[in-house]
Amino acid sequence: MNSEREYNRIIHLCNAARMGGRMDGDLLEDRTREFVSRPRWQSGAEIFWDAVHWYHQDRWANQDTRVFVVVEKDALSGVLAPTCHALDTPLLAARGYPLVTVLYEFAVNEIIPAINETQR
C-alpha cells in the first residue's frame, strides 16, 4: 500500500543514499519541478546551429494514421521520450488523473488537427 508515510520514508532513503554517494544522482528524475531560464548562446553561429537541430518537418503529414503516445506514469516518459522524439510522435504523461485542461489542450493541439487532416 502506498501511504504517505511509506512515500516519505522512500524519499528520505533515496536522498540519504544520493548525498552519501551510494546512489547515482542521475538515477531518479523529478519531473514535477522544472528550473526555467532563458536560452543563451555565445554567438550568432550557435543560434543558427541550434535552429538547425530543432527544425523538422511533420513526418506524419500525408499519412493515413497518426500515432500519439499517452502513458499514465510520468516515470515512463523518460524511457519513451527518446523514441517518441525520434519518430516525431507526441507523448503525454497523464499522471494518473490529469487535469481536464491538459487533456483539452492535447485534443485541440494534436488530435483534432489530425482528424481534420482525415487521419485515424
Phi, psi and omega in degrees: 000136181267084177271162179297324179298316179294319178299312179297325178295317179296317178301315180299315180296318180294317178297318179296319180293320178294312181294330180274002178078014181265350179225132179299133181298338180267001183292322181247151178237142173246100183270004181269348179235135184226133175274122184249127176212162178286144175294149180227143176229153179272342182200168175298326179298321178296321178297316180301310182293329175293318178296320178299319180297321186271344181289134172201157175260155182295110180290341183267354178299142179066016175262153179289330184233143175240135183257137173233144177245123178235124179238150180279324184263124180297331179300330179288337181296328176295328179281320185274336186304314181300319180290316178298319179297314181297327181263007179055043182250122179299142181234128177237121172268107188283341178054058175076264180249088184291154175296147178302326180301317181297314180293322178297312179298321178297316179295314183293318186274337186237305189285311182298316176300324178294319178296319179296335176270013181058036175263149176265000000 
